[in-house]
């Protein structure tokens, strides 16, 4: 079995998500969870970019504007959602970010009524 991509860093990020969920639970706005996530990234001294512009460019023209929630250590895309969004759509969104930036790993963190749920998205690039 292949090793998990960025195992240690992704475990830290998952731990941050669960810490936030345990502290505040469900019912907050997405931006609030992003703010809390950012505070924990700073506490953990992790390198990150927030709301990173990620355009789709064809023939030198921007055809679609995208912003990913977080890029951690120039390696892992983190997309934070609230509730039960259309999961396939969010999965496709994160995979798109990975492909556009030639990255391997994304994490979808969903703060739902019962608990935080995390899904790994892997872009199998050579």
N, C-alpha and C positions, 0 to 999 in steps of 0.2 A: 504494500500500500504506500502511496506517495505521501511525503510529508505535507502538512498543512502549510499553505503559503503565509509567510509572516506570522507564524504561530504566536510568538511571545507578544508582539505588538497588538495583534488582534485580541488576545486574551485580556490585555490591559484595557482596550477599548470596550470590550464586552463587560468587563468589571465596572467600568465607569457607567455604562448604561444601567446596569442592575443597581448600582449605588444610587443613581438619580431616582430610579423607580421606587426603591425602598424608602427614600427620603420624602418624595412628594406624591408618589402614586399617579393615578390617571387624572384626566380632566383638564389639563393645562393646554395652552396653545402651543403649536409647533415651535414658534419663535422662542418661547420660554424654555422649552426643552433644549433648543440649540444654545441658548445663553448659558444654561446650566452645564451642558456638555462642554462648552468652551471654557468655563471656569475650571472644570475638572482637568481639561487638557493643560491649562496653565499650571495648576497645582502639581500635575505629574511631569511638568517640564517637557512636554511633547511639542515637537515642531508641527505646525499646522497652518493651513490657509482656510479661511471661511468665505462662503459664497463666491467661490472661484468661477470666473467667467470662462465658459467652455463652448465657444461658437462652433457651428458646423459650417465649413467653408468649402465652396465648390467654385472652381475657376476664379479664385480670388475674391469671391463675393460671399458675404455672410448670408446663408440661407435660413439659419435657425440659431436663435440665441438660447443658451442653456447656462444655468448656474448650479454647480453642485454645492451641497451643504458644507462639507469639509473634505479637505485632502490632508491626510496625516502623513508627515514625514516624506512627502512626495511619493508615497507608496499605496496608501489605502484610501479609497473613497468611502465616506460615511454619509449616508442619506438618512435623515431623521423624519419619521412620519408619526402622525397621531391617529389612533383608531384603526379600523379595518379598511384601509384604502384598497383599491383594485390592485391586488398583489402582483399580478402579471405585468401590469403597466409600470409599477415601481421597479420590478425586476428588470424590465426592458430599459427603463431609464438609467439604472445604475450600470447595466451592461454597456449601454451606449457611451456613458462617461468613461468607462474603462477602455473601450475600443478607441475613442477619440483621443485619449491621452496615453495609449500604449501601456496601460497599467494592468496588473493581474488580479487585484482583490478589491472587492467592495463589500461593505456591511450595510444592510438595511436594518435600522433600529426602529421598531414600531412600539410606541407607548400605547398599550391597549388597556381596556377596563380591568382585566384580571392581572396582567403583568407585562413587562417589557418582553418583546420577542425579537430575536436577532436571526437574520438570514445572511449567510455568506454567499457572495456572487463571485465566481471565478471566471476570468477571461483567459482561456487557454491560448496563450501566444507563445511563439517560439523565440 
